[in-house]
Amino acid sequence: MGRLTFCLNVTLDGCVDHQEGIVDAETHALFTDLMDASGAMLWGRVTYEMMESYWPMVARGEVEATPATRAWAVALEAKPKHVVSATRTAFPWTNSHHVAGDLRAGVQRLKDATPAGVLLGSGALATALDRLDLIDEYRFLVHPRIAGHGPTLYQGGLPSTRRLALIAATPLRNGAVAMHYRRAD
């Protein structure tokens, strides 16, 4: 059974707005390496639609991009992408699959079928999956910024505190820190 790893950009004040992070070759390389090491991606519908509206065009060369950005897009194009949605059932982007029905059962089946692990990249979905005790690891790229606005990490709250064990903390040249934690309880 593979691990479910919640992976996201976050500012020092907990903001997870995708426009608040530092975007450079080093951060793209970090996320490309994480994606390459995992067997699949898992998103909620909103994140999927945001990604679908841009990254396939970058992968096809229709949008000007740096080599690191294009490498990320090409890797993402090939990666299996699983989407949790109660309102949408068709996902035409290459290698996209719908996770339907019971959330716990559907995500557990995905973990069981993906020995290399699943990378979760949606904040609201992460809250729901953490409430179901399905998240095994957390990888946050903490950016040296205070956004002063939301959305924020775990905005919907959790029923109890999650105790985590630090696996690694890696500073990047741009001042961000890649944090890797595993559930300790």
N, C-alpha and C positions, 0 to 999 in steps of 0.2 A: 504494500500500500504506500502510495506517495504522500508526501506532506502537502498541506495547504499553507502557502506562505502569503501573508498580506504584505504587499509592497506598494509604497506610495511616497510621493514628495510631500513634505510638510515644513512649514515655517516654524520658527521658535515659539510663536504664540498659537500653534496648532492649526493654522490655516492650510487647507488642502486644495485651494483654488489652483488649477493647473497652470494659470498664468503667473503665479507668484514665485515659481522656482527658477533657479538659474539653469539656462539651457546652453550647454557648451559641449564640446567634443568629449570631455571627460565624463560628464553626466550621461550622455548618450551611450558611451562605451560601457559604463557601469550597468545601465539598464539592458543593453544588448547582451552582455555577459550573463546577467540574471535570467533573461528570457531564454538564451541558448541553453542554459543549464536545466531549465524546467521542461516538462513535457507538454504543458498546455497553459493557456491563459483563461481566466475566468473574470467576467465583468457582468454588471447589471446593464439593463437596456440603455440607460442614459449615457454611460461611459462608452458602451459599444457604438452608439450612434455618433458620439463626438469623435471617436477614433476612426470610424468608417467614413466620416465625411472628409477626412484629410489624408490619412496614411496610405491608402491604396494609390492615390495620385502621386505621392512621393516615391513609392516603390516603382511605379511605372515610368518615372522620370518626367512627369507632367508638371511638377513643381520644382523650382530651383531649390537645391538643398546641399548642405555640406556633405562630404564623404561619410562622416559619422552618422549624420541624420539619415542619409540614404541607406546605410548599412542597417540601422535600426528598422527602417521601414520594410526593407527586403526580408529581414529575419521575421518581422511581425507578419508579413504576408504569408509566409510558409507555416507559421506556428498554428496549431489548432486553437481556435477561439471558441469558448463556451459562454453562452449568454443566458442569464436568468431574466425572464420577462413573463409577466402575466398578461401583457397587452399586445405583444408582437410575437409572431410565430415564424416569419420568414426572415432569414438572415443570409443574404446573397454574397456577402464578402467571402472570399476564398477561405476554405477550411473553418467556416463558422457553423456552430451547432447550438441548438436550443436546449436548455435545461428546463424541462417542464415538470409539472406535478409537485409533489412534496419536496420542499427545499432541502431538508435534512437528507432524505433518501437520495435525491438527485445528485447532490454534491458529494455524498459519501461514495456513491457509485463511481463518480468521476475520479475521486481520490484513489479508490481501489483499482481502477483501470489505468492509472497513470503513475507507474513506478518512479519516474523522474520528478514527480511532483507537479503541483498546479500553482501558478502565480496569480494571485487575486489582486486586482487593481481598481476596485470601486469602493469608495468610503461607506456609502449607505449599505451596500451589500455586505461589507465587512462587519458592520455592526450587527446585522441580522445573523450572519454566520458565527460571529463570536458569541452571541447569545445562545447559539446551539452547540457551543464548545467544539466547533469544527476547525478552527484555525490553530495550526501547530507552531508556526514561526511568523516573525514580524521583521520586515526589512524596510526601514524608513530612511530616506535621504533627507536629513534635517538641514534646511537652508538657513544661512545667516541673515535672516530677515524677520521683521515683525510686520505682518501685513495689516493688522488692525481691523480686519473684516473677516467674514466667514465665507464659505462653509468651513467648519472645523472638524477635526478628527473626533470620531465617536460623539457627534453632536446629539444623537438620539439616546445616548447613555447606555450603560451596561448594568446588569443586576448586581454585579460584584466586581471587586478589584481583580485584575489579572496580574499574577506574579510572574515575572519574566527573568530569565537568566541571560546575561550578556554573552554572546558568542564572539562578536567582533565590533570594533568601532574604528572606522578608517577615515581619516581626514582627507579631503580632496584639496587640490590647489586653489579652488575658488572659494574656500572657506566652509563649504558644506561638509557634513559628516555622515558617512554611510553607517547606519546602526543595524546590527543583526541580533535579534533576540529569539529565544525559544521559550515556549511555555514552561514554567518551573513547577506548576502544580499538577 
